[in-house]
Amino acid sequence: MLKDKTAIVGIGQTEFSKSIDSTELNLACKAIKNALGDAGISPDQVDALGSFTYEETPEFEIARNLGFGNLTYWSQAPYGGGASCAAIGQVAMAIASGIA
């Protein structure tokens, strides 16, 4: 069971708008930096990264831009919609099982 074995410890977001003068990569990195700051951790303390396939930006670009040099687990849930929830679940299972 995953209950009480993992936790989301930080959240981050960017501004919402129909027209933002920024790339998807910049917005993703900004939201992740905000989440790391909220959690009180640095990028080198991140062990796992999860994403979904409805993104234009490859995950390795996000990892490289943020300095995630110690990733031990990487997963990608297919498509969009609820896939963002699946990505969180996949990473939680990897952490709880010791894979990440």
Biopython code that builds the backbone (N, CA, C, O; Angstrom):
import numpy as np
from Bio.PDB.StructureBuilder import StructureBuilder

atoms = [
    (1, "MET", "N", (0.829, -1.189, 0.000)),
    (1, "MET", "CA", (0.000, 0.000, 0.000)),
    (1, "MET", "C", (0.871, 1.249, 0.000)),
    (1, "MET", "O", (1.947, 1.279, 0.598)),
    (2, "LEU", "N", (0.386, 2.268, -0.678)),
    (2, "LEU", "CA", (1.103, 3.539, -0.729)),
    (2, "LEU", "C", (0.704, 4.490, 0.393)),
    (2, "LEU", "O", (1.386, 5.486, 0.638)),
    (3, "LYS", "N", (-0.371, 4.193, 1.059)),
    (3, "LYS", "CA", (-0.875, 5.104, 2.093)),
    (3, "LYS", "C", (0.213, 5.409, 3.120)),
    (3, "LYS", "O", (0.819, 4.503, 3.691)),
    (4, "ASP", "N", (0.443, 6.681, 3.339)),
    (4, "ASP", "CA", (1.406, 7.195, 4.315)),
    (4, "ASP", "C", (2.867, 6.874, 3.983)),
    (4, "ASP", "O", (3.723, 6.974, 4.862)),
    (5, "LYS", "N", (3.169, 6.494, 2.748)),
    (5, "LYS", "CA", (4.548, 6.188, 2.367)),
    (5, "LYS", "C", (5.186, 7.299, 1.533)),
    (5, "LYS", "O", (6.411, 7.407, 1.481)),
    (6, "THR", "N", (4.373, 8.114, 0.890)),
    (6, "THR", "CA", (4.875, 9.224, 0.084)),
    (6, "THR", "C", (4.016, 10.455, 0.359)),
    (6, "THR", "O", (2.917, 10.349, 0.903)),
    (7, "ALA", "N", (4.529, 11.615, -0.021)),
    (7, "ALA", "CA", (3.779, 12.853, 0.190)),
    (7, "ALA", "C", (4.185, 13.899, -0.838)),
    (7, "ALA", "O", (5.329, 13.927, -1.290)),
    (8, "ILE", "N", (3.256, 14.741, -1.196)),
    (8, "ILE", "CA", (3.561, 15.929, -1.986)),
    (8, "ILE", "C", (3.910, 17.010, -0.973)),
    (8, "ILE", "O", (3.078, 17.381, -0.145)),
    (9, "VAL", "N", (5.132, 17.512, -1.036)),
    (9, "VAL", "CA", (5.595, 18.445, -0.002)),
    (9, "VAL", "C", (5.736, 19.880, -0.501)),
    (9, "VAL", "O", (6.031, 20.777, 0.288)),
    (10, "GLY", "N", (5.534, 20.109, -1.783)),
    (10, "GLY", "CA", (5.623, 21.463, -2.315)),
    (10, "GLY", "C", (4.764, 21.605, -3.550)),
    (10, "GLY", "O", (4.615, 20.659, -4.324)),
    (11, "ILE", "N", (4.200, 22.778, -3.737)),
    (11, "ILE", "CA", (3.408, 23.051, -4.934)),
    (11, "ILE", "C", (3.910, 24.336, -5.575)),
    (11, "ILE", "O", (4.436, 25.218, -4.895)),
    (12, "GLY", "N", (3.744, 24.433, -6.875)),
    (12, "GLY", "CA", (4.147, 25.635, -7.587)),
    (12, "GLY", "C", (3.315, 25.812, -8.832)),
    (12, "GLY", "O", (2.862, 24.837, -9.433)),
    (13, "GLN", "N", (3.114, 27.045, -9.218)),
    (13, "GLN", "CA", (2.365, 27.329, -10.431)),
    (13, "GLN", "C", (2.886, 28.610, -11.047)),
    (13, "GLN", "O", (3.704, 29.316, -10.457)),
    (14, "THR", "N", (2.402, 28.899, -12.239)),
    (14, "THR", "CA", (2.733, 30.146, -12.914)),
    (14, "THR", "C", (1.438, 30.925, -13.104)),
    (14, "THR", "O", (0.355, 30.454, -12.756)),
    (15, "GLU", "N", (1.569, 32.115, -13.658)),
    (15, "GLU", "CA", (0.386, 32.920, -13.927)),
    (15, "GLU", "C", (-0.486, 32.242, -14.985)),
    (15, "GLU", "O", (0.010, 31.462, -15.799)),
    (16, "PHE", "N", (-1.768, 32.539, -14.969)),
    (16, "PHE", "CA", (-2.708, 31.998, -15.940)),
    (16, "PHE", "C", (-3.117, 33.104, -16.901)),
    (16, "PHE", "O", (-3.424, 34.220, -16.481)),
    (17, "SER", "N", (-3.120, 32.789, -18.196)),
    (17, "SER", "CA", (-3.493, 33.773, -19.204)),
    (17, "SER", "C", (-3.750, 33.065, -20.522)),
    (17, "SER", "O", (-3.234, 31.973, -20.759)),
    (18, "LYS", "N", (-4.546, 33.686, -21.377)),
    (18, "LYS", "CA", (-4.752, 33.142, -22.721)),
    (18, "LYS", "C", (-3.517, 33.361, -23.582)),
    (18, "LYS", "O", (-3.262, 32.605, -24.519)),
    (19, "SER", "N", (-2.758, 34.394, -23.261)),
    (19, "SER", "CA", (-1.579, 34.725, -24.051)),
    (19, "SER", "C", (-0.426, 35.091, -23.117)),
    (19, "SER", "O", (-0.385, 36.192, -22.567)),
    (20, "ILE", "N", (0.495, 34.168, -22.947)),
    (20, "ILE", "CA", (1.658, 34.398, -22.096)),
    (20, "ILE", "C", (2.888, 34.467, -22.991)),
    (20, "ILE", "O", (3.097, 33.599, -23.838)),
    (21, "ASP", "N", (3.683, 35.481, -22.804)),
    (21, "ASP", "CA", (4.890, 35.655, -23.605)),
    (21, "ASP", "C", (6.032, 34.844, -22.991)),
    (21, "ASP", "O", (6.998, 35.398, -22.467)),
    (22, "SER", "N", (5.895, 33.516, -23.070)),
    (22, "SER", "CA", (6.897, 32.619, -22.504)),
    (22, "SER", "C", (6.773, 31.261, -23.180)),
    (22, "SER", "O", (5.721, 30.926, -23.725)),
    (23, "THR", "N", (7.831, 30.495, -23.144)),
    (23, "THR", "CA", (7.793, 29.149, -23.710)),
    (23, "THR", "C", (7.259, 28.158, -22.679)),
    (23, "THR", "O", (7.232, 28.437, -21.480)),
    (24, "GLU", "N", (6.839, 27.002, -23.171)),
    (24, "GLU", "CA", (6.394, 25.947, -22.263)),
    (24, "GLU", "C", (7.523, 25.540, -21.317)),
    (24, "GLU", "O", (7.287, 25.290, -20.135)),
    (25, "LEU", "N", (8.740, 25.474, -21.836)),
    (25, "LEU", "CA", (9.895, 25.124, -21.006)),
    (25, "LEU", "C", (10.072, 26.126, -19.864)),
    (25, "LEU", "O", (10.258, 25.732, -18.713)),
    (26, "ASN", "N", (10.016, 27.413, -20.181)),
    (26, "ASN", "CA", (10.176, 28.432, -19.134)),
    (26, "ASN", "C", (9.073, 28.352, -18.087)),
    (26, "ASN", "O", (9.340, 28.481, -16.893)),
    (27, "LEU", "N", (7.835, 28.139, -18.528)),
    (27, "LEU", "CA", (6.719, 28.041, -17.585)),
    (27, "LEU", "C", (6.861, 26.807, -16.699)),
    (27, "LEU", "O", (6.640, 26.873, -15.490)),
    (28, "ALA", "N", (7.232, 25.677, -17.311)),
    (28, "ALA", "CA", (7.407, 24.445, -16.528)),
    (28, "ALA", "C", (8.512, 24.621, -15.494)),
    (28, "ALA", "O", (8.342, 24.251, -14.332)),
    (29, "CYS", "N", (9.632, 25.181, -15.909)),
    (29, "CYS", "CA", (10.750, 25.379, -14.979)),
    (29, "CYS", "C", (10.377, 26.341, -13.860)),
    (29, "CYS", "O", (10.759, 26.134, -12.709)),
    (30, "LYS", "N", (9.634, 27.388, -14.192)),
    (30, "LYS", "CA", (9.211, 28.345, -13.164)),
    (30, "LYS", "C", (8.288, 27.671, -12.146)),
    (30, "LYS", "O", (8.454, 27.863, -10.941)),
    (31, "ALA", "N", (7.323, 26.888, -12.618)),
    (31, "ALA", "CA", (6.399, 26.202, -11.707)),
    (31, "ALA", "C", (7.141, 25.202, -10.826)),
    (31, "ALA", "O", (6.855, 25.090, -9.634)),
    (32, "ILE", "N", (8.089, 24.477, -11.407)),
    (32, "ILE", "CA", (8.853, 23.493, -10.628)),
    (32, "ILE", "C", (9.752, 24.196, -9.614)),
    (32, "ILE", "O", (9.865, 23.744, -8.475)),
    (33, "LYS", "N", (10.392, 25.295, -10.013)),
    (33, "LYS", "CA", (11.210, 26.065, -9.058)),
    (33, "LYS", "C", (10.358, 26.559, -7.893)),
    (33, "LYS", "O", (10.794, 26.540, -6.742)),
    (34, "ASN", "N", (9.138, 27.003, -8.200)),
    (34, "ASN", "CA", (8.229, 27.449, -7.138)),
    (34, "ASN", "C", (7.872, 26.295, -6.206)),
    (34, "ASN", "O", (7.795, 26.482, -4.991)),
    (35, "ALA", "N", (7.653, 25.105, -6.761)),
    (35, "ALA", "CA", (7.337, 23.933, -5.934)),
    (35, "ALA", "C", (8.530, 23.532, -5.071)),
    (35, "ALA", "O", (8.364, 23.190, -3.900)),
    (36, "LEU", "N", (9.724, 23.575, -5.643)),
    (36, "LEU", "CA", (10.925, 23.249, -4.869)),
    (36, "LEU", "C", (11.120, 24.248, -3.732)),
    (36, "LEU", "O", (11.470, 23.867, -2.615)),
    (37, "GLY", "N", (10.894, 25.519, -4.024)),
    (37, "GLY", "CA", (11.003, 26.542, -2.990)),
    (37, "GLY", "C", (9.976, 26.339, -1.888)),
    (37, "GLY", "O", (10.280, 26.508, -0.707)),
    (38, "ASP", "N", (8.760, 25.977, -2.276)),
    (38, "ASP", "CA", (7.709, 25.716, -1.294)),
    (38, "ASP", "C", (8.068, 24.524, -0.412)),
    (38, "ASP", "O", (7.760, 24.505, 0.779)),
    (39, "ALA", "N", (8.721, 23.531, -1.010)),
    (39, "ALA", "CA", (9.121, 22.327, -0.267)),
    (39, "ALA", "C", (10.396, 22.546, 0.540)),
    (39, "ALA", "O", (10.698, 21.780, 1.455)),
    (40, "GLY", "N", (11.140, 23.591, 0.199)),
    (40, "GLY", "CA", (12.392, 23.855, 0.901)),
    (40, "GLY", "C", (13.518, 22.925, 0.497)),
    (40, "GLY", "O", (14.386, 22.600, 1.306)),
    (41, "ILE", "N", (13.502, 22.493, -0.772)),
    (41, "ILE", "CA", (14.567, 21.611, -1.262)),
    (41, "ILE", "C", (15.206, 22.214, -2.509)),
    (41, "ILE", "O", (14.632, 23.091, -3.154)),
    (42, "SER", "N", (16.389, 21.737, -2.834)),
    (42, "SER", "CA", (17.110, 22.206, -4.012)),
    (42, "SER", "C", (16.989, 21.178, -5.137)),
    (42, "SER", "O", (16.666, 20.019, -4.878)),
    (43, "PRO", "N", (17.245, 21.590, -6.383)),
    (43, "PRO", "CA", (17.130, 20.664, -7.510)),
    (43, "PRO", "C", (17.984, 19.406, -7.374)),
    (43, "PRO", "O", (17.587, 18.347, -7.860)),
    (44, "ASP", "N", (19.149, 19.495, -6.724)),
    (44, "ASP", "CA", (19.997, 18.311, -6.602)),
    (44, "ASP", "C", (19.451, 17.296, -5.598)),
    (44, "ASP", "O", (20.007, 16.207, -5.457)),
    (45, "GLN", "N", (18.372, 17.642, -4.904)),
    (45, "GLN", "CA", (17.739, 16.708, -3.978)),
    (45, "GLN", "C", (16.572, 15.958, -4.622)),
    (45, "GLN", "O", (15.936, 15.129, -3.971)),
    (46, "VAL", "N", (16.290, 16.237, -5.884)),
    (46, "VAL", "CA", (15.191, 15.581, -6.596)),
    (46, "VAL", "C", (15.670, 14.234, -7.113)),
    (46, "VAL", "O", (16.689, 14.154, -7.799)),
    (47, "ASP", "N", (14.932, 13.169, -6.784)),
    (47, "ASP", "CA", (15.292, 11.807, -7.179)),
    (47, "ASP", "C", (14.519, 11.307, -8.391)),
    (47, "ASP", "O", (15.029, 10.489, -9.157)),
    (48, "ALA", "N", (13.288, 11.790, -8.574)),
    (48, "ALA", "CA", (12.411, 11.234, -9.601)),
    (48, "ALA", "C", (11.678, 12.345, -10.336)),
    (48, "ALA", "O", (11.439, 13.421, -9.789)),
    (49, "LEU", "N", (11.326, 12.066, -11.580)),
    (49, "LEU", "CA", (10.593, 13.019, -12.403)),
    (49, "LEU", "C", (9.518, 12.266, -13.165)),
    (49, "LEU", "O", (9.802, 11.249, -13.797)),
    (50, "GLY", "N", (8.294, 12.753, -13.114)),
    (50, "GLY", "CA", (7.189, 12.159, -13.855)),
    (50, "GLY", "C", (6.531, 13.204, -14.731)),
    (50, "GLY", "O", (6.452, 14.375, -14.361)),
    (51, "SER", "N", (6.057, 12.780, -15.896)),
    (51, "SER", "CA", (5.403, 13.709, -16.819)),
    (51, "SER", "C", (4.363, 12.948, -17.637)),
    (51, "SER", "O", (4.133, 11.757, -17.429)),
    (52, "PHE", "N", (3.739, 13.667, -18.576)),
    (52, "PHE", "CA", (2.805, 13.020, -19.492)),
    (52, "PHE", "C", (3.109, 13.471, -20.907)),
    (52, "PHE", "O", (3.783, 14.483, -21.103)),
    (53, "THR", "N", (2.624, 12.738, -21.895)),
    (53, "THR", "CA", (3.071, 12.917, -23.277)),
    (53, "THR", "C", (2.450, 14.098, -24.006)),
    (53, "THR", "O", (2.885, 14.395, -25.118)),
    (54, "TYR", "N", (1.483, 14.774, -23.461)),
    (54, "TYR", "CA", (0.868, 15.909, -24.144)),
    (54, "TYR", "C", (1.642, 17.202, -23.903)),
    (54, "TYR", "O", (1.035, 18.268, -23.798)),
    (55, "GLU", "N", (2.924, 17.131, -23.817)),
    (55, "GLU", "CA", (3.766, 18.303, -23.624)),
    (55, "GLU", "C", (4.696, 18.446, -24.819)),
    (55, "GLU", "O", (5.125, 17.452, -25.404)),
    (56, "GLU", "N", (5.002, 19.670, -25.173)),
    (56, "GLU", "CA", (5.937, 19.908, -26.269)),
    (56, "GLU", "C", (7.385, 19.790, -25.817)),
    (56, "GLU", "O", (8.263, 19.461, -26.615)),
    (57, "THR", "N", (7.633, 20.054, -24.552)),
    (57, "THR", "CA", (8.995, 20.103, -24.032)),
    (57, "THR", "C", (9.433, 18.738, -23.524)),
    (57, "THR", "O", (8.768, 18.171, -22.657)),
    (58, "PRO", "N", (10.530, 18.195, -24.038)),
    (58, "PRO", "CA", (11.035, 16.915, -23.520)),
    (58, "PRO", "C", (11.470, 17.051, -22.058)),
    (58, "PRO", "O", (11.999, 18.085, -21.650)),
    (59, "GLU", "N", (11.243, 16.010, -21.293)),
    (59, "GLU", "CA", (11.569, 16.031, -19.866)),
    (59, "GLU", "C", (13.048, 16.271, -19.626)),
    (59, "GLU", "O", (13.416, 16.924, -18.649)),
    (60, "PHE", "N", (13.901, 15.753, -20.500)),
    (60, "PHE", "CA", (15.338, 15.930, -20.288)),
    (60, "PHE", "C", (15.717, 17.405, -20.364)),
    (60, "PHE", "O", (16.690, 17.820, -19.734)),
    (61, "GLU", "N", (14.962, 18.212, -21.129)),
    (61, "GLU", "CA", (15.232, 19.653, -21.176)),
    (61, "GLU", "C", (14.893, 20.306, -19.840)),
    (61, "GLU", "O", (15.616, 21.185, -19.371)),
    (62, "ILE", "N", (13.801, 19.877, -19.236)),
    (62, "ILE", "CA", (13.427, 20.398, -17.917)),
    (62, "ILE", "C", (14.484, 19.995, -16.894)),
    (62, "ILE", "O", (14.949, 20.824, -16.112)),
    (63, "ALA", "N", (14.857, 18.720, -16.904)),
    (63, "ALA", "CA", (15.862, 18.221, -15.952)),
    (63, "ALA", "C", (17.184, 18.966, -16.118)),
    (63, "ALA", "O", (17.821, 19.334, -15.132)),
    (64, "ARG", "N", (17.589, 19.183, -17.350)),
    (64, "ARG", "CA", (18.854, 19.882, -17.613)),
    (64, "ARG", "C", (18.778, 21.344, -17.169)),
    (64, "ARG", "O", (19.714, 21.853, -16.551)),
    (65, "ASN", "N", (17.683, 22.013, -17.476)),
    (65, "ASN", "CA", (17.534, 23.425, -17.119)),
    (65, "ASN", "C", (17.443, 23.657, -15.620)),
    (65, "ASN", "O", (17.840, 24.716, -15.133)),
    (66, "LEU", "N", (16.930, 22.688, -14.889)),
    (66, "LEU", "CA", (16.775, 22.846, -13.444)),
    (66, "LEU", "C", (17.936, 22.261, -12.645)),
    (66, "LEU", "O", (18.020, 22.476, -11.436)),
    (67, "GLY", "N", (18.823, 21.533, -13.297)),
    (67, "GLY", "CA", (19.966, 20.959, -12.593)),
    (67, "GLY", "C", (19.643, 19.692, -11.832)),
    (67, "GLY", "O", (20.231, 19.422, -10.785)),
    (68, "PHE", "N", (18.695, 18.902, -12.365)),
    (68, "PHE", "CA", (18.373, 17.612, -11.745)),
    (68, "PHE", "C", (19.445, 16.604, -12.149)),
    (68, "PHE", "O", (19.265, 15.859, -13.113)),
    (69, "GLY", "N", (20.544, 16.578, -11.426)),
    (69, "GLY", "CA", (21.649, 15.704, -11.786)),
    (69, "GLY", "C", (21.623, 14.347, -11.123)),
    (69, "GLY", "O", (22.433, 13.484, -11.459)),
    (70, "ASN", "N", (20.704, 14.136, -10.180)),
    (70, "ASN", "CA", (20.690, 12.885, -9.419)),
    (70, "ASN", "C", (19.426, 12.066, -9.628)),
    (70, "ASN", "O", (19.034, 11.312, -8.738)),
    (71, "LEU", "N", (18.780, 12.195, -10.776)),
    (71, "LEU", "CA", (17.553, 11.441, -11.016)),
    (71, "LEU", "C", (17.837, 9.945, -11.075)),
    (71, "LEU", "O", (18.732, 9.496, -11.791)),
    (72, "THR", "N", (17.070, 9.191, -10.321)),
    (72, "THR", "CA", (17.190, 7.733, -10.352)),
    (72, "THR", "C", (15.965, 7.094, -10.977)),
    (72, "THR", "O", (15.953, 5.889, -11.229)),
    (73, "TYR", "N", (14.925, 7.896, -11.232)),
    (73, "TYR", "CA", (13.690, 7.359, -11.813)),
    (73, "TYR", "C", (13.052, 8.426, -12.688)),
    (73, "TYR", "O", (13.074, 9.616, -12.374)),
    (74, "TRP", "N", (12.487, 7.967, -13.786)),
    (74, "TRP", "CA", (11.848, 8.845, -14.747)),
    (74, "TRP", "C", (10.678, 8.085, -15.336)),
    (74, "TRP", "O", (10.855, 6.955, -15.793)),
    (75, "SER", "N", (9.489, 8.664, -15.340)),
    (75, "SER", "CA", (8.343, 7.991, -15.955)),
    (75, "SER", "C", (7.546, 8.980, -16.781)),
    (75, "SER", "O", (7.613, 10.192, -16.577)),
    (76, "GLN", "N", (6.789, 8.430, -17.718)),
    (76, "GLN", "CA", (5.940, 9.259, -18.560)),
    (76, "GLN", "C", (4.617, 8.537, -18.773)),
    (76, "GLN", "O", (4.590, 7.423, -19.297)),
    (77, "ALA", "N", (3.518, 9.172, -18.367)),
    (77, "ALA", "CA", (2.180, 8.627, -18.585)),
    (77, "ALA", "C", (1.701, 9.075, -19.965)),
    (77, "ALA", "O", (1.963, 10.209, -20.366)),
    (78, "PRO", "N", (1.005, 8.206, -20.698)),
    (78, "PRO", "CA", (0.576, 8.572, -22.046)),
    (78, "PRO", "C", (-0.579, 9.573, -22.056)),
    (78, "PRO", "O", (-1.459, 9.546, -21.196)),
    (79, "TYR", "N", (-0.546, 10.460, -23.060)),
    (79, "TYR", "CA", (-1.607, 11.408, -23.369)),
    (79, "TYR", "C", (-1.759, 12.500, -22.323)),
    (79, "TYR", "O", (-0.878, 12.683, -21.483)),
    (80, "GLY", "N", (-2.874, 13.228, -22.366)),
    (80, "GLY", "CA", (-3.115, 14.350, -21.461)),
    (80, "GLY", "C", (-4.282, 14.065, -20.540)),
    (80, "GLY", "O", (-4.509, 12.918, -20.153)),
    (81, "GLY", "N", (-5.019, 15.098, -20.187)),
    (81, "GLY", "CA", (-6.162, 14.930, -19.290)),
    (81, "GLY", "C", (-5.745, 14.401, -17.941)),
    (81, "GLY", "O", (-4.997, 15.058, -17.216)),
    (82, "GLY", "N", (-6.221, 13.220, -17.597)),
    (82, "GLY", "CA", (-5.903, 12.608, -16.311)),
    (82, "GLY", "C", (-4.500, 12.050, -16.223)),
    (82, "GLY", "O", (-4.105, 11.545, -15.172)),
    (83, "ALA", "N", (-3.736, 12.129, -17.303)),
    (83, "ALA", "CA", (-2.374, 11.579, -17.293)),
    (83, "ALA", "C", (-1.481, 12.284, -16.281)),
    (83, "ALA", "O", (-0.535, 11.686, -15.767)),
    (84, "SER", "N", (-1.771, 13.544, -15.992)),
    (84, "SER", "CA", (-0.955, 14.237, -14.992)),
    (84, "SER", "C", (-1.106, 13.569, -13.630)),
    (84, "SER", "O", (-0.148, 13.507, -12.859)),
    (85, "CYS", "N", (-2.300, 13.071, -13.332)),
    (85, "CYS", "CA", (-2.514, 12.329, -12.076)),
    (85, "CYS", "C", (-1.781, 10.993, -12.118)),
    (85, "CYS", "O", (-1.221, 10.558, -11.112)),
    (86, "ALA", "N", (-1.783, 10.345, -13.275)),
    (86, "ALA", "CA", (-1.080, 9.065, -13.419)),
    (86, "ALA", "C", (0.417, 9.248, -13.215)),
    (86, "ALA", "O", (1.069, 8.392, -12.615)),
    (87, "ALA", "N", (0.968, 10.351, -13.705)),
    (87, "ALA", "CA", (2.402, 10.613, -13.534)),
    (87, "ALA", "C", (2.755, 10.728, -12.057)),
    (87, "ALA", "O", (3.789, 10.215, -11.628)),
    (88, "ILE", "N", (1.915, 11.389, -11.279)),
    (88, "ILE", "CA", (2.147, 11.504, -9.835)),
    (88, "ILE", "C", (2.075, 10.127, -9.185)),
    (88, "ILE", "O", (2.903, 9.791, -8.339)),
    (89, "GLY", "N", (1.085, 9.332, -9.583)),
    (89, "GLY", "CA", (0.946, 7.983, -9.031)),
    (89, "GLY", "C", (2.133, 7.098, -9.353)),
    (89, "GLY", "O", (2.590, 6.334, -8.503)),
    (90, "GLN", "N", (2.639, 7.194, -10.583)),
    (90, "GLN", "CA", (3.792, 6.381, -10.972)),
    (90, "GLN", "C", (5.020, 6.724, -10.132)),
    (90, "GLN", "O", (5.735, 5.831, -9.680)),
    (91, "VAL", "N", (5.261, 8.007, -9.927)),
    (91, "VAL", "CA", (6.416, 8.415, -9.127)),
    (91, "VAL", "C", (6.227, 8.009, -7.666)),
    (91, "VAL", "O", (7.178, 7.575, -7.016)),
    (92, "ALA", "N", (5.010, 8.147, -7.147)),
    (92, "ALA", "CA", (4.741, 7.733, -5.759)),
    (92, "ALA", "C", (5.016, 6.241, -5.578)),
    (92, "ALA", "O", (5.601, 5.835, -4.574)),
    (93, "MET", "N", (4.594, 5.425, -6.548)),
    (93, "MET", "CA", (4.856, 3.981, -6.457)),
    (93, "MET", "C", (6.349, 3.683, -6.521)),
    (93, "MET", "O", (6.839, 2.802, -5.814)),
    (94, "ALA", "N", (7.071, 4.415, -7.366)),
    (94, "ALA", "CA", (8.518, 4.204, -7.476)),
    (94, "ALA", "C", (9.228, 4.562, -6.175)),
    (94, "ALA", "O", (10.146, 3.858, -5.754)),
    (95, "ILE", "N", (8.811, 5.642, -5.544)),
    (95, "ILE", "CA", (9.421, 6.044, -4.270)),
    (95, "ILE", "C", (9.097, 5.029, -3.185)),
    (95, "ILE", "O", (9.985, 4.598, -2.449)),
    (96, "ALA", "N", (7.820, 4.643, -3.083)),
    (96, "ALA", "CA", (7.391, 3.711, -2.030)),
    (96, "ALA", "C", (8.046, 2.340, -2.164)),
    (96, "ALA", "O", (8.306, 1.668, -1.166)),
    (97, "SER", "N", (8.311, 1.930, -3.408)),
    (97, "SER", "CA", (8.902, 0.607, -3.627)),
    (97, "SER", "C", (10.427, 0.617, -3.539)),
    (97, "SER", "O", (11.057, -0.440, -3.525)),
    (98, "GLY", "N", (11.019, 1.812, -3.479)),
    (98, "GLY", "CA", (12.470, 1.907, -3.394)),
    (98, "GLY", "C", (13.167, 2.010, -4.734)),
    (98, "GLY", "O", (14.395, 2.061, -4.788)),
    (99, "ILE", "N", (12.407, 2.040, -5.818)),
    (99, "ILE", "CA", (13.008, 2.170, -7.146)),
    (99, "ILE", "C", (13.612, 3.562, -7.320)),
    (99, "ILE", "O", (14.681, 3.709, -7.912)),
    (100, "ALA", "N", (12.933, 4.571, -6.809)),
    (100, "ALA", "CA", (13.414, 5.958, -6.933)),
    (100, "ALA", "C", (13.993, 6.424, -5.613)),
    (100, "ALA", "O", (14.451, 7.562, -5.508)),
]
sb = StructureBuilder()
sb.init_structure("model")
sb.init_model(0)
sb.init_chain("A")
sb.init_seg("    ")
for serial, (resi, resn, name, xyz) in enumerate(atoms, 1):
    if name == "N":
        sb.init_residue(resn, " ", resi, " ")
    sb.init_atom(name, np.array(xyz, "f"), 0.0, 1.0, " ", f" {name:<3s}", serial, name[0])
structure = sb.get_structure()
